[in-house]
Amino acid sequence: MRKIYILIFLLAISAGIYAQNNKTNSKYPFANSAGKLLQTQGKLLIGGYGEVHYNQPLNSSIKYNGILDVHRLVLLFGYRFSKRLEFISELEFEHVKEVFVEQAFMQYRISPAVNIRAGLLLVPMGIINEYHEPTAFNGVERPLLDKYLIPSTWREIGLGIAGTYIPLSLRYQVYVINGFKSYDKGAFLLNGKYGFRKGRQKGAESFITNPDFTAKIEYFGMRGLNIGVSTFMGKTQSTLFNGLNPMDINAKKLADSSVVGIQMLGMNFRFSRQGLQLRGQYYFSNVTNSSEYNLFADNQGATGSLAKTMQGWYLEAGYNLFRLLPKANGRLIPFIRYSKLNTQQSVISPVIKNPDYNKTIITTGISWFLNKSVVVKSDFQFIKSKSNPNYSTTFNTGFGFMF
């Protein structure tokens, strides 16, 4: 694993050296859809993004149906009550039939470096959880790391501060939030198969026993380069604490067994300059009390498979071929991404590692940006696990937009 750290570090440093001669302290350039909305003028703020996908599993001996899907359509609405007070919301329609509120927060501007936020907030872990618009990443589908380890789109209710300090080229976010739920009315929600994904509360009648903490800091002082470090620390939430008598020792012990502690660390970088694109992510999660949680699940007839640690990383490279054609419009970017994902990096007895959860993923394809707001994508995704040396293959294509 030390080799992974060294490789990511060297790539980030190399990108920094390459960008050093083009240093800039201009306005923070890496804004997501909500961030761009906050930068627009006027009182009523409107934006949106969406994507339509086609996914076709490929197998020489078995035929599969392809899947056509309006994966998501997202509408953003905001309102500026005054020069300092703003509201931002993000409404998502998934698979045509599901509706979610992805963000809904108030922001009070004290200065560019200090903004107070409260409401339904994106947890600032990694890249994709914040920058998940289809024009913000290569590949038709979001990386699997950002599905199970940092389960995008992960949002929780909370409050905190965020800002950009231009003199040091730093952007930061610090929030106290509601966290994952691990147990909800008989259901054990965290496991080896799905990682943390089923623990998201999404602000929907969410419950809280323990407040959690998350923070992120990003450096953007070199042109085209962004380096970020993020963390999440806290305990999960459980319905067994609702109505609990603190004097009932057995009930309290049972409730404690339904909760785990989670400590996450994320490191990432993005670099884009003269047609070259590089990015990388690394996530590590430590889970405390996992043994007691799994034993409790086993005793209740569920299968406890939550790991002690989870880990994943990827490196990606791409190049805009239209840089070689001065009269070409838009961007044409072939890319390749190599990923490792293990939702059972280490386990504690009685859990036995499942090799299916230790995956290698290779994604390669092309992104054709008709302009900065519309992209057509195609890729092949190859996945294998430790239990099967053969790659499964899926062809994906589709289009996305953002405005």
C-alpha positions as CSV (number, residue, x, y, z in Angstrom):
1,M,0.0,0.0,0.0
2,R,3.0,2.3,0.5
3,K,3.5,2.1,-3.3
4,I,0.0,3.5,-3.8
5,Y,0.7,6.5,-1.5
6,I,4.0,7.2,-3.3
7,L,2.5,6.9,-6.8
8,I,-0.4,9.3,-6.0
9,F,2.0,11.7,-4.2
10,L,4.5,11.7,-7.1
11,L,1.7,12.3,-9.7
12,A,0.3,15.2,-7.7
13,I,3.8,16.7,-7.2
14,S,4.6,16.3,-10.9
15,A,1.4,18.0,-11.9
16,G,2.3,20.8,-9.4
17,I,5.8,21.3,-10.9
18,Y,4.3,21.4,-14.4
19,A,1.8,24.0,-13.3
20,Q,4.2,26.1,-11.2
21,N,5.1,28.3,-14.1
22,N,1.4,29.2,-14.6
23,K,0.6,30.0,-11.0
24,T,-2.6,31.9,-10.4
25,N,-4.6,33.2,-7.5
26,S,-7.8,33.9,-9.5
27,K,-11.3,33.0,-8.3
28,Y,-11.6,29.4,-7.2
29,P,-12.0,27.5,-10.6
30,F,-13.4,24.1,-9.4
31,A,-17.0,24.9,-8.7
32,N,-19.9,22.4,-8.8
33,S,-23.4,23.2,-9.9
34,A,-24.4,24.7,-6.6
35,G,-21.2,26.7,-6.4
36,K,-21.7,28.2,-9.8
37,L,-25.3,29.0,-8.9
38,L,-24.0,31.0,-5.9
39,Q,-21.7,32.9,-8.2
40,T,-24.4,34.1,-10.6
41,Q,-26.2,37.4,-10.4
42,G,-29.8,38.1,-9.6
43,K,-32.3,37.1,-7.0
44,L,-33.9,34.0,-8.5
45,L,-31.2,31.4,-9.3
46,I,-31.9,28.5,-11.7
47,G,-29.7,25.7,-13.0
48,G,-29.7,22.0,-13.6
49,Y,-28.0,18.9,-15.1
50,G,-29.0,15.4,-16.2
51,E,-27.9,12.3,-18.0
52,V,-29.3,9.5,-20.1
53,H,-27.5,6.1,-20.2
54,Y,-27.3,2.8,-22.1
55,N,-25.6,-0.1,-20.3
56,Q,-25.0,-3.4,-22.1
57,P,-23.3,-6.3,-20.3
58,L,-21.1,-8.3,-22.8
59,N,-20.6,-12.1,-22.6
60,S,-19.6,-14.4,-25.4
61,S,-21.7,-17.3,-24.0
62,I,-24.7,-15.5,-22.4
63,K,-26.9,-12.9,-23.9
64,Y,-28.1,-10.0,-21.7
65,N,-30.6,-7.3,-22.3
66,G,-29.3,-3.7,-22.5
67,I,-30.7,-1.1,-20.1
68,L,-31.8,2.3,-21.3
69,D,-32.3,4.8,-18.5
70,V,-33.0,8.4,-17.9
71,H,-30.6,8.0,-14.9
72,R,-31.2,11.4,-13.4
73,L,-32.6,14.8,-14.1
74,V,-31.6,17.5,-11.5
75,L,-33.1,20.9,-11.1
76,L,-31.5,23.6,-9.0
77,F,-33.4,26.5,-7.5
78,G,-32.0,29.3,-5.4
79,Y,-33.0,32.6,-4.0
80,R,-30.9,35.6,-2.9
81,F,-32.8,37.3,-0.1
82,S,-30.1,39.9,0.4
83,K,-26.5,40.5,-0.4
84,R,-25.5,38.2,2.4
85,L,-28.4,35.7,2.7
86,E,-29.0,33.0,0.1
87,F,-30.8,29.7,-0.3
88,I,-29.8,26.8,-2.6
89,S,-31.8,23.6,-3.4
90,E,-31.2,20.7,-5.7
91,L,-34.1,18.4,-6.7
92,E,-33.3,15.1,-8.3
93,F,-35.5,12.8,-10.4
94,E,-33.8,9.4,-10.7
95,H,-34.9,6.6,-13.1
96,V,-38.0,8.8,-14.0
97,K,-39.9,7.6,-11.0
98,E,-37.8,8.5,-7.9
99,V,-37.6,12.0,-6.4
100,F,-35.0,13.2,-3.9
101,V,-33.8,16.4,-2.4
102,E,-30.1,16.4,-2.9
103,Q,-29.3,19.7,-1.3
104,A,-31.3,22.4,0.6
105,F,-29.3,24.8,2.6
106,M,-29.2,28.4,3.7
107,Q,-26.0,30.4,3.5
108,Y,-25.1,33.6,5.2
109,R,-22.0,35.4,3.8
110,I,-19.8,37.1,6.4
111,S,-17.0,37.4,3.9
112,P,-15.7,35.3,1.0
113,A,-13.6,33.4,3.5
114,V,-16.4,32.8,6.0
115,N,-19.9,31.6,5.0
116,I,-22.3,30.0,7.5
117,R,-24.3,27.1,6.1
118,A,-27.2,25.1,7.6
119,G,-29.5,22.5,6.1
120,L,-29.1,19.5,3.9
121,L,-25.4,19.5,2.9
122,L,-23.2,17.4,0.6
123,V,-20.6,15.7,2.8
124,P,-17.3,17.1,1.4
125,M,-15.5,13.8,1.0
126,G,-13.4,13.1,-2.2
127,I,-14.2,14.4,-5.6
128,I,-17.4,12.9,-7.0
129,N,-19.6,13.4,-4.0
130,E,-19.3,17.2,-4.6
131,Y,-18.5,17.3,-8.3
132,H,-20.9,14.7,-9.7
133,E,-22.3,16.5,-12.7
134,P,-21.9,14.5,-15.9
135,T,-19.6,17.2,-17.4
136,A,-17.3,17.0,-14.3
137,F,-15.9,13.5,-14.8
138,N,-15.0,11.0,-17.5
139,G,-17.0,7.7,-17.9
140,V,-20.7,7.2,-18.2
141,E,-21.2,5.9,-14.7
142,R,-19.6,7.3,-11.6
143,P,-16.6,5.4,-10.2
144,L,-17.5,2.4,-8.0
145,L,-15.3,3.8,-5.2
146,D,-17.8,6.7,-5.1
147,K,-20.7,4.3,-4.8
148,Y,-19.7,2.1,-1.8
149,L,-16.9,3.8,0.1
150,I,-18.0,7.4,-0.3
151,P,-21.6,6.6,-1.3
152,S,-22.5,9.5,-3.7
153,T,-24.6,11.4,-3.5
154,W,-24.0,11.4,0.3
155,R,-25.8,14.3,2.0
156,E,-26.9,14.9,5.6
157,I,-28.5,17.6,7.6
158,G,-26.0,19.8,9.5
159,L,-24.4,23.2,9.9
160,G,-21.0,24.7,9.7
161,I,-18.8,27.1,7.8
162,A,-17.2,27.2,4.3
163,G,-15.1,29.7,2.4
164,T,-12.3,30.5,0.0
165,Y,-9.2,32.3,1.2
166,I,-7.8,33.7,-2.0
167,P,-4.4,35.0,-0.7
168,L,-3.4,31.3,0.2
169,S,-5.4,29.7,-2.6
170,L,-7.3,27.6,-0.1
171,R,-10.9,26.5,0.0
172,Y,-12.3,24.8,3.1
173,Q,-15.5,23.3,4.6
174,V,-16.2,22.3,8.2
175,Y,-19.5,20.8,9.2
176,V,-21.2,19.1,12.2
177,I,-23.8,16.7,10.6
178,N,-26.1,13.8,11.1
179,G,-24.3,10.6,10.0
180,F,-25.0,7.1,8.7
181,K,-27.6,5.0,10.2
182,S,-26.4,1.4,11.1
183,Y,-29.6,0.0,12.5
184,D,-33.2,0.9,11.7
185,K,-36.1,-1.0,13.2
186,G,-34.6,-4.4,12.8
187,A,-32.6,-3.7,9.7
188,F,-28.7,-3.9,9.7
189,L,-27.6,-1.5,7.1
190,L,-23.8,-1.7,6.9
191,N,-22.1,-4.7,5.4
192,G,-19.3,-6.0,3.2
193,K,-21.4,-6.1,0.0
194,Y,-22.6,-2.5,0.0
195,G,-20.1,-0.8,2.3
196,F,-21.7,2.3,3.7
197,R,-24.2,2.9,0.9
198,K,-27.4,1.8,2.6
199,G,-26.6,3.9,5.7
200,R,-27.3,7.2,4.0
201,Q,-30.2,9.0,5.6
202,K,-30.6,11.7,2.9
203,G,-32.4,14.1,5.2
204,A,-35.6,12.0,4.9
205,E,-37.0,11.7,8.5
206,S,-33.5,11.1,9.6
207,F,-32.8,10.4,13.2
208,I,-29.7,11.3,15.4
209,T,-28.1,10.0,18.5
210,N,-24.5,11.2,17.9
211,P,-23.5,14.2,15.9
212,D,-20.6,13.6,13.5
213,F,-17.9,15.8,12.1
214,T,-16.6,16.3,8.5
215,A,-14.1,18.7,7.0
216,K,-12.2,19.3,3.7
217,I,-9.4,21.6,2.6
218,E,-8.4,22.2,-1.0
219,Y,-5.4,24.0,-2.5
220,F,-5.7,25.5,-6.0
221,G,-2.7,27.9,-6.2
222,M,-1.2,26.4,-9.3
223,R,-3.1,26.7,-12.6
224,G,-5.1,23.7,-13.5
225,L,-4.2,21.8,-10.2
226,N,-6.5,21.0,-7.3
227,I,-5.3,19.0,-4.3
228,G,-7.8,18.0,-1.6
229,V,-7.7,16.3,1.8
230,S,-11.0,15.3,3.6
231,T,-12.1,13.5,6.7
232,F,-15.2,12.2,8.4
233,M,-15.4,11.1,12.0
234,G,-18.2,10.0,14.2
235,K,-20.6,7.3,15.3
236,T,-23.6,5.8,13.4
237,Q,-27.2,6.3,14.4
238,S,-29.6,3.6,15.7
239,T,-33.3,3.5,16.5
240,L,-32.6,1.3,19.5
241,F,-31.8,4.5,21.5
242,N,-35.2,5.9,20.9
243,G,-37.1,5.5,24.2
244,L,-34.2,3.8,25.9
245,N,-34.2,3.7,29.7
246,P,-30.5,4.6,30.6
247,M,-30.9,2.5,33.8
248,D,-31.7,-0.6,31.7
249,I,-28.2,-2.1,31.4
250,N,-29.1,-4.9,29.0
251,A,-31.1,-2.6,26.7
252,K,-28.2,-0.1,26.7
253,K,-25.7,-2.8,25.9
254,L,-27.8,-4.0,23.0
255,A,-28.2,-0.4,21.6
256,D,-24.5,0.1,21.9
257,S,-23.9,-3.0,19.8
258,S,-26.0,-1.6,17.0
259,V,-23.6,1.4,16.6
260,V,-20.2,1.6,15.1
261,G,-17.6,4.4,15.0
262,I,-16.3,5.5,11.5
263,Q,-13.1,7.4,10.8
264,M,-12.6,8.2,7.1
265,L,-9.6,9.8,5.3
266,G,-9.7,10.9,1.7
267,M,-7.0,12.3,-0.6
268,N,-7.4,13.5,-4.1
269,F,-6.0,15.6,-6.9
270,R,-7.1,16.9,-10.3
271,F,-4.9,18.4,-12.9
272,S,-5.8,19.8,-16.3
273,R,-3.4,21.7,-18.5
274,Q,-2.8,21.9,-22.3
275,G,-5.0,19.0,-23.0
276,L,-3.6,16.7,-20.4
277,Q,-5.9,15.5,-17.6
278,L,-4.9,13.6,-14.5
279,R,-6.8,12.7,-11.4
280,G,-6.5,10.3,-8.5
281,Q,-8.4,9.4,-5.3
282,Y,-7.6,7.4,-2.2
283,Y,-10.1,6.5,0.5
284,F,-9.5,4.7,3.8
285,S,-12.2,3.9,6.4
286,N,-11.6,2.5,9.9
287,V,-14.7,1.0,11.7
288,T,-14.7,0.5,15.5
289,N,-17.1,-1.8,17.3
290,S,-17.5,-3.8,14.1
291,S,-17.1,-7.2,15.9
292,E,-20.0,-6.4,18.3
293,Y,-22.1,-5.1,15.5
294,N,-21.6,-8.3,13.4
295,L,-22.3,-10.6,16.4
296,F,-25.5,-8.7,17.2
297,A,-26.6,-9.0,13.5
298,D,-25.8,-12.8,13.6
299,N,-27.9,-13.2,16.8
300,Q,-30.8,-11.5,15.2
301,G,-30.8,-13.8,12.1
302,A,-29.0,-11.4,9.8
303,T,-25.5,-12.0,8.5
304,G,-22.9,-9.7,9.9
305,S,-20.2,-8.9,7.3
306,L,-19.1,-5.3,8.2
307,A,-15.3,-4.9,7.8
308,K,-12.8,-3.4,10.3
309,T,-11.3,-1.4,7.5
310,M,-12.3,-0.5,3.9
311,Q,-10.0,0.9,1.2
312,G,-10.0,2.0,-2.4
313,W,-8.1,4.1,-4.9
314,Y,-7.9,5.0,-8.6
315,L,-5.7,6.8,-11.0
316,E,-7.0,8.3,-14.3
317,A,-5.3,9.9,-17.3
318,G,-6.9,11.5,-20.4
319,Y,-5.9,13.8,-23.2
320,N,-7.9,16.3,-25.3
321,L,-7.2,15.3,-28.9
322,F,-8.8,18.4,-30.3
323,R,-5.8,20.3,-29.0
324,L,-4.0,18.9,-32.0
325,L,-6.7,20.4,-34.3
326,P,-6.7,24.2,-33.8
327,K,-10.0,24.6,-35.7
328,A,-11.9,21.9,-33.8
329,N,-14.6,22.9,-31.4
330,G,-15.2,21.3,-28.1
331,R,-13.0,18.6,-26.6
332,L,-12.5,14.9,-27.4
333,I,-10.9,13.1,-24.5
334,P,-9.9,9.4,-24.6
335,F,-9.2,8.2,-21.0
336,I,-8.3,5.2,-18.9
337,R,-8.9,4.7,-15.2
338,Y,-7.4,1.9,-13.0
339,S,-9.2,1.3,-9.7
340,K,-8.9,-1.0,-6.7
341,L,-11.8,-1.4,-4.3
342,N,-12.0,-3.6,-1.2
343,T,-14.9,-3.2,1.2
344,Q,-13.4,-5.9,3.4
345,Q,-9.8,-4.8,3.6
346,S,-9.5,-6.3,7.1
347,V,-12.1,-8.1,9.2
348,I,-12.4,-9.3,12.8
349,S,-13.7,-12.8,13.7
350,P,-16.3,-14.2,13.2
351,V,-16.4,-12.4,9.8
352,I,-14.5,-14.2,7.0
353,K,-13.2,-12.2,4.1
354,N,-15.3,-12.5,1.0
355,P,-13.0,-12.3,-2.1
356,D,-16.0,-11.0,-4.2
357,Y,-15.6,-7.7,-2.3
358,N,-12.0,-7.2,-3.4
359,K,-12.3,-5.8,-6.9
360,T,-10.1,-4.5,-9.7
361,I,-11.8,-2.1,-12.1
362,I,-10.5,-0.8,-15.5
363,T,-12.6,1.8,-17.3
364,T,-11.5,3.1,-20.7
365,G,-13.4,5.2,-23.2
366,I,-14.0,8.6,-24.7
367,S,-15.8,11.8,-23.7
368,W,-16.8,14.2,-26.5
369,F,-17.7,17.6,-25.1
370,L,-19.8,19.5,-27.7
371,N,-19.2,22.5,-25.6
372,K,-18.6,23.1,-21.9
373,S,-22.2,22.2,-21.0
374,V,-23.0,19.1,-23.1
375,V,-21.0,15.8,-23.3
376,V,-21.5,12.5,-25.2
377,K,-19.7,9.5,-23.5
378,S,-18.8,5.9,-24.3
379,D,-16.7,3.4,-22.3
380,F,-16.0,-0.2,-21.6
381,Q,-15.8,-1.2,-18.0
382,F,-13.9,-4.4,-16.9
383,I,-14.4,-5.7,-13.4
384,K,-12.9,-8.8,-11.7
385,S,-12.7,-9.9,-8.1
386,K,-10.3,-12.1,-6.2
387,S,-12.7,-15.0,-6.5
388,N,-12.7,-14.8,-10.3
389,P,-9.7,-14.1,-12.4
390,N,-11.8,-13.3,-15.4
391,Y,-13.1,-9.8,-16.1
392,S,-16.7,-9.1,-16.6
393,T,-17.3,-6.5,-19.3
394,T,-19.9,-3.8,-19.8
395,F,-20.3,-1.3,-22.6
396,N,-21.8,2.0,-21.5
397,T,-22.8,5.1,-23.5
398,G,-25.0,8.1,-23.1
399,F,-25.1,11.9,-22.9
400,G,-25.1,14.5,-20.2
401,F,-25.7,18.2,-19.8
402,M,-25.3,21.0,-17.2
403,F,-26.6,24.5,-17.2
